[in-house]
């Protein structure tokens, strides 16, 4: 039998939930940040535990392995130095040509490294939290990437942490361009709840010449993501809406399951 | 003892929310992150009062939403709904049986996220939702079935280790004492009633 107190409790909880759900956006965001800051001591604990584990792993790594890794890194450094020299030459040439033609020069990317501190606990969103916040100059909508490619954008910022919505989340849509002769454009959006590495490229025109393994980059349209950041490669293409347009599945270049450090791109 | 139990439950919810956000290996292995809050709600509803159930739903729901992209407060109602229904029917549930705990944990782990998704869709949000959600619910169901008996075991152990238990009443009753002596034995006496066996015996003729 239901008692009066049961009804009162039910009513109070429903009322509280409705009030919190209908709070103005800014108030809700502040309350969210305040509640999230309760976990700060655990962030520190988890970070120091990771450091201790990392240090222990470093300590038990054999010297032979370290020497081998050192040699590999030296080789890679030399290769990258050569590439950087070549790139500087090409960039100089590009700048001279742009000046001749009268095009606006591209601004170099300003990047800041951030550590991934938390992942999304709910199964119906894709987001991470990073250890940079407003005190580090972060703002909403800054692009986030790894050395492999685009990861997502900053969705909300607190003093010490920020939330990044990842590619494949319904709240992260990106204007993209395919690297082919027709330079087809479309919009990258979520594909489904299970495949974390696959996204959907939608709104491709009927005349698009799409093939698997073609590379996809940001198109620079939309105003959030600058042009030319790698997104991934086309897996397959299929007509939709009775063949009026095409839709492609794209395998992401960055491994979103193994994100530990990301770069935030500043304007 | 009650407030200590509530504190244990809230502490466990806090750590569970952080653990779910900090360690996401289950999502990469199985395609879904196991939710530990609904099985914890099963434990709270079966072993504590309605105040604890309410506190757990409100605090754990808000903590979960603060680390998630969910709108703040959307997890509170589904968690409370699960706890409230189990609390109302708890006299009919064999709460000490691990099988019953597992079944309730599995059911709660499916119902709570399904209600949250329904609430999100009703509010006009666009969460990731499709055929893959069914597989995620299966993983959540299996995770909840495993987690519920573990919570019960963990809290049982915690209470055994940390909570003072009052001395148990002895089965000895002074009014049922058998006294032997010169005047004979007192057997089967009840509330001062005395049966003198010696007197009731017929005397032997000398």
Interface residues (C-beta under 8 A of the other chain):
Chain A: X2 X5 X6 X9 X10 X12 X13 X14 X16 X17 X20 X21 X23 X28 X31 X32 X33 X35 X36 X38 X39 X42 X46 X117 X118 X119 X120 X121 X122 X123 X124 X125 X126 X127 X129 X155 X163 X165 X168 X169 X170 X171 X190 X192 X193 X194 X195 X196 X257
Chain B: X14 X15 X17 X18 X20 X21 X22 X24 X27 X28 X31 X32 X33 X35 X50 X54 X57 X58 X61 X62 X63 X64 X65 X66 X67 X68 X69 X70 X71 X72 X73 X74 X76 X77 X80 X84 X88 X113 X116 X117 X120 X123 X126 X127 X128 X129 X130 X131 X132 X133 X135 X136 X140
